[in-house]
Amino acid sequence: MKLISPVDRLAEAQSLLDAGADELYGGYVPEDWQRRFGLLASINQRTFAGAQIENYQDLRAIVAICRRQGGEFALTLNSPFYSQAQQPMLLDYVGEAVQAGVTSVILADLALLRSLRKQFPQLLYHASTLAHLSNSAAIRFYHQQGIGRVILPRHLTVAEMGEIRRAVPEVACDAFLLVGKCPNTEGLCTFHHSSADKIWPCEIPYRIEPVKPPAAAALTAAMARQKSWSQTERKHGCGLCAIPQLKAGGIDGLKLVGRGAPTLRKIKNLQLVSHFVMLTERSRDFADYQRQALAAHRAHFGIGCSENVCYYPEFYPEIDP
């Protein structure tokens, strides 16, 4: 299984590869784009400078480091859609990235995929989770359009991921792990993540009420769960318990979240996941493996597991030691 890490700074690229990353992903916002559209209409779904590679020269250098180490780099162009006015700039942007050595692009916009595939057929195209490809039929359709790899949505279970992987074996599939868990289905979410304090809308303590009381039991439970997110630390997202099952299900890569995070945090996340990927080779006792994963979560985050931020709640433990 590949370990896939975000990268935001040239200075951290080598350290991330040394910590176990097989692939890095990230992007930068060209000056022309910022002048015309601004960061609020970011080219890559991140609206703050700390989650961006600084410039084209740094992008070129990061790609070169990856190639020297035998790693890969994927360029993020994963907004759910782009306007017609933006399309020419996007083609130029990818053209420059190809000149820098980029060989794969992460995207969600089907129109952009079709345009890029005509001009850059040599690239490997990843479908972002923003494309909301939740079943094998959707993935098969995107594969026909040129997608060769998919980042599966966060809300799918491990069993569902395994079924998809078996149904569409010709498409590589990655799954999320660690930090950044969200209560919403990302491909259907219209919240704008533009807070200078990086407080996202799903973390704000707002109130939901039924249109016509009394609320059904399912709605009451959903409202209570949504309210609980304002007391939940999203950065404690995990998923370590599910690594053996993800591997057995044929998942090709574990994509660590964290664009904009400090370098040391990215490194520690990679080291943690790398350890548990290796542990799957040695441990055949899942109960023992899970005990170690729970203890590692507590040591890593300084707190026990939370069902809200468990990436794969089907493995959520009844007792967190």
NUKEFI-837098 format. One record per residue (C-alpha): x, y, z. Coordinates in steps of 0.2 Angstrom, whole numbers, padded with zeros to 4 digits, always signed. Layout:
N
XYZ...
END
This chain:
321
+0000+0000+0000+0006+0017-0005+0007+0031+0009+0002+0047+0001+0006+0064+0010+0002+0082+0008+0016+0094+0004+0015+0113+0006+0033+0118+0007+0049+0114-0003+0059+0113+0014+0048+0098+0020+0048+0087+0004+0063+0077+0008+0058+0074+0026+0041+0068+0021+0049+0055+0009+0061+0050+0022+0047+0048+0035+0039+0035+0023+0029+0044+0010+0028+0035-0007+0019+0050-0015+0016+0068-0011+0002+0079-0017-0001+0098-0017-0002+0113-0028+0001+0131-0029-0010+0146-0035-0002+0156-0049-0001+0175-0047-0012+0178-0062-0026+0167-0054-0024+0176-0038-0026+0193-0046-0041+0188-0056-0050+0176-0045-0042+0177-0028-0039+0163-0015-0058+0162-0011-0060+0154-0028-0044+0144-0026-0038+0133-0040-0036+0118-0028-0049+0119-0015-0038+0127-0002-0042+0145+0003-0027+0150+0013-0008+0152+0008-0001+0140+0021-0009+0126+0012+0000+0131-0005+0017+0127-0012+0024+0145-0014+0027+0146-0032+0031+0137-0048+0050+0135-0045+0046+0126-0028+0034+0115-0037+0048+0110-0050+0060+0107-0036+0048+0096-0026+0044+0086-0041+0063+0083-0044+0065+0078-0026+0051+0065-0028+0059+0058-0044+0076+0056-0037+0069+0046-0022+0058+0035-0033+0042+0044-0027+0028+0052-0036+0019+0069-0035+0001+0073-0039-0005+0090-0043-0021+0095-0035-0035+0103-0046-0049+0097-0036-0062+0110-0035-0079+0102-0039-0081+0114-0054-0073+0128-0063-0081+0142-0074-0078+0143-0092-0068+0159-0090-0056+0149-0079-0053+0135-0092-0039+0143-0102-0029+0147-0087-0031+0129-0080-0024+0122-0097-0009+0134-0096-0007+0129-0077-0006+0110-0081+0005+0113-0096+0018+0122-0085+0016+0108-0072+0020+0095-0085+0035+0105-0090+0040+0104-0072+0039+0085-0072+0021+0082-0065+0014+0066-0071-0003+0065-0062-0017+0077-0058-0031+0075-0044-0047+0083-0050-0066+0082-0049-0073+0093-0063-0078+0081-0077-0077+0095-0090-0059+0099-0085-0055+0081-0086-0061+0080-0104-0051+0095-0109-0035+0090-0100-0036+0072-0107-0037+0079-0125-0021+0090-0122-0012+0079-0110-0016+0061-0113+0000+0055-0105-0005+0061-0087-0013+0049-0074-0029+0057-0068-0035+0054-0051-0054+0057-0046-0054+0067-0031-0067+0063-0017-0075+0079-0023-0081+0070-0038-0092+0059-0026-0089+0042-0034-0098+0031-0022-0101+0016-0032-0093+0005-0046-0104+0012-0059-0099+0030-0056-0081+0025-0056-0083+0015-0072-0090+0030-0081-0076+0041-0075-0064+0028-0080-0071+0029-0098-0068+0048-0097-0049+0045-0093-0048+0042-0074-0036+0029-0069-0036+0031-0050-0050+0036-0037-0049+0043-0020-0064+0035-0012-0076+0046-0002-0075+0046+0017-0092+0040+0021-0090+0023+0013-0087+0008+0024-0072-0004+0021-0083-0017+0015-0091-0006+0002-0073+0000-0003-0068-0018-0006-0084-0022-0016-0080-0007-0027-0061-0012-0029-0067-0030-0035-0080-0023-0047-0068-0011-0055-0051-0019-0054-0043-0009-0068-0045+0007-0057-0033+0010-0042-0042+0015-0026-0035+0026-0012-0043+0028+0005-0042+0042+0018-0033+0040+0035-0029+0052+0049-0035+0070+0054-0048+0080+0045-0063+0069+0047-0079+0078+0042-0097+0076+0047-0103+0080+0029-0102+0070+0013-0088+0080+0004-0094+0078-0013-0111+0085-0009-0105+0099+0004-0107+0117-0001-0099+0124+0014-0085+0137+0011-0069+0134+0020-0062+0151+0021-0061+0156+0039-0044+0164+0043-0044+0155+0060-0047+0138+0051-0063+0135+0060-0074+0126+0047-0093+0128+0046-0096+0110+0052-0087+0115+0069-0098+0130+0072-0111+0127+0086-0127+0130+0076-0144+0123+0080-0155+0112+0069-0174+0111+0072-0187+0100+0063-0199+0110+0052-0213+0102+0060-0211+0095+0078-0211+0082+0084-0195+0075+0075-0194+0057+0070-0181+0047+0080-0169+0046+0065-0170+0065+0063-0167+0068+0082-0152+0057+0082-0145+0066+0067-0147+0083+0075-0139+0077+0091-0124+0070+0081-0122+0086+0071-0123+0097+0086-0109+0086+0094-0097+0091+0081-0094+0108+0088-0086+0099+0103-0076+0088+0092-0058+0090+0087-0058+0085+0068-0039+0084+0068-0040+0069+0079-0047+0059+0064-0040+0041+0064-0043+0025+0055-0028+0015+0061-0039+0000+0066-0045-0002+0048-0028-0004+0040-0028-0023+0039-0045-0023+0032-0041-0010+0019-0026-0019+0014-0036-0036+0012-0049-0026+0002-0037-0022-0011-0035-0003-0007-0020+0003-0016-0015+0019-0006-0018+0027+0011-0020+0046+0008-0016+0056+0024-0025+0072+0026-0017+0088+0031-0013+0101+0018-0008+0117+0028-0002+0107+0043+0015+0109+0052+0029+0099+0044+0032+0090+0061+0014+0084+0062+0015+0077+0044+0031+0068+0048+0024+0060+0064+0008+0055+0055+0018+0046+0041+0029+0038+0054+0013+0032+0064+0004+0025+0048+0020+0017+0042+0023+0008+0058+0005+0001+0057+0006-0004+0039+0022-0014+0044+0013-0021+0059-0001-0029+0048+0013-0040+0040+0018-0046+0057+0002-0047+0067-0012-0060+0063-0022-0056+0079-0033-0042+0076-0038-0039+0094-0020-0037+0098-0017-0026+0083-0032-0015+0088-0026-0013+0106-0009-0006+0099-0019+0005+0087-0029+0012+0101-0014+0015+0112-0005+0024+0098-0020+0035+0095-0020+0040+0113-0001+0043+0113-0002+0053+0096-0017+0064+0100-0016+0064+0119-0034+0058+0120-0044+0043+0117-0054+0038+0102-0070+0048+0097-0083+0039+0086-0086+0056+0077-0069+0056+0070-0066+0037+0067-0064+0036+0049-0071+0018+0049-0083+0017+0063-0088-0001+0059-0071-0005+0069-0075+0008+0083-0070-0001+0099-0083-0004+0113-0069+0000+0125-0055+0011+0123-0041+0006+0135
END
